[in-house]
Amino acid sequence: MRTDQKTLGDMHLGEYEFSTQSKELMEIISVKLSQKLTDNPEWKIIIEGINFNAPKNSAFKVRVSKLVNYTCSYFDEKNLNLKVGY
């Protein structure tokens, strides 16, 4: 699986909303957070070692209660065949 770009970062306590321009894969490295796609009314808890996809041209929210470490991979149109498990 080839990505166009990958970022590594951390999120501090708070609630954040992200918009996507390409398909994204968010991988949680430590702790946990709550995640919600804007077209879904339910929040999901994502723990360390788990990941989730965000579709191209969409948005998602996260709630962080403790410092979270993550990586985010961005995919171009040619690389949209991702297999992600919960």
N, C-alpha and C positions, 0 to 999 in steps of 0.2 A: 504494500500500500504506500503510495507516494503522496506526500503533502507538499503544498506550495510554501507553507510557512508554519512554524510552531513557536508558541510562546510558553514561557514558564513564569509563574508568578504566585503571589499570595493575595488573599482577600482578608480584610479586617472586619470586625463586627459591623453589621449593617445589612441593608437590603439594596440590591443593585439590579439594574435592568440593562441588558445588552441587546443590540441589534446585530444581525448577521448580514453580510454581503455574499458569503459563500457558505457551504455546508461546513459545520464545525463539529469537532469531537472534543468534549471537555472531559478530562481524566482527573479524578480527585486523588491526590497523593497522600494527604494526611487529614485526619479528623473527618468531619462530615458537614454537609450543608443541605438546605432544602431548595428544590428547583421546580420551576413551573414554566411551561411554554405558554405564551400569551393566548393561544387558542384552546387551552385546557384549563378548567377551573381548579383542578386538584394540584396540590403541592406534593412532590415526591422527595423522600429523604435519600440522599446519595452519600454513601459512606466511602472511606478510603478504599482504594482498589477497584472502585466501580466507576463507570463512565456513562455519558449520555450524549446523544446527537442533538444538534440544533439545525433545522433545515435552512437552506439558503433563503435569504430575504424574509427572515422571521425575527422574532424577538423572544427572549426568555428572561425570567427573573430568578435571582438566588437570594436566599436569606442565610446569613452567616452568623453563628453565635460564638464561635472561637476561630482563631486564625486558621485559615485553610490554605494549603499548598496545592497547586494544580498545574496541569499543562493543557494547552488548547491547540489543536491542530486544525488548519484551514485547508479545505480541499477545493480544487478547481473543478470545472464541469466534467473533465475527463476522469476524475477520481471519485465518483459518487457511489461506488459499490462498496460500502463499508459493512462489516459484520461486527456488531457490537452486542455484548451480552450483559445482562444484569445479574 
